[in-house]
Amino acid sequence: MRMVRKKMPRAGMRPEYDFAAMSGGVRGKYAERFRKGTNLVLLDSDVAAVFKSGRDVNKALRSLIGIARTQVPASR
């Protein structure tokens, strides 16, 4: 027997999300952090599979930055 998925609308919220009925939520909880420049990056799945944590990703990127800074730019 093949399972058929019901298509969900692409735009907007799912009808089962009723935020009025939820308790404990705080509006704008992370707004200040966002304004200070928090950056989120979505890694492709093959890249994410290599790293165990965000700390590992940052360490690798810092290494790459260090290598890039030691390279002499090509003359024009």
N, C-alpha and C positions, 0 to 999 in steps of 0.2 A: 504494500500500500504506500503510495507516494503522498508525502505531506505537502499541502499547498499553503503557502504563506499569504496572509492577507496583506494587500498593498497599503502602505501608510502614506498619508499625504506628505509631500516633501517639505512644504513650508508650514511654519507654525508648530504649535505644541500638540502632542498627542492628547486626545480627548480625555484619557484617564488621569492626566495630571491636573489635580485640583489643588493649587497652592493655597487657596483660601482655607482648605480643611487641614492643612499642615500646621504643626505647631513647632516652635523652637527656632524657626528660621530668622535670620537677621538680614534685613535689606542693606545692601552696600557694605557687607562685612569686609570685603577685600578691595573696596574702591580706592582707598588711600594708597595701598600697596601698588595697585595698578597705575595710579597717577605718578608714582615715583619711578616708573619705568620697568616694571616686571615684564620680561620677555618669555614667551612660551614658544617652543619649537617642536613641531611634530616630526619625528624621525621615521623614515621608511622602515618597514618591518625587518628587512635584511640588515640594516644598520643597527637598529634597536636590539637585535638578537646578539650582537657582539658585546654590548655594554650591559653591565649589571645595575648601574645606577647613574643618576645625573652627575654625580661626582666623577665617575669614570669618563663620561663624555667630556666634561670640562677639562680634565687632566689631559686627555688626548688632544683636544683643541688647543690648549695652551702649549703643548709640545709642538704642534704644527705651526703655531704662531711664532714660536722661538726659532724654528727652522726657517721659516719664511723671512724673518728679519735678518738672518745671517746671509741670505742670498744677495748677490750683487745684481741690480737691475740691468737688463740687456741695454747696450748702447743703441741709439737710434740712428 
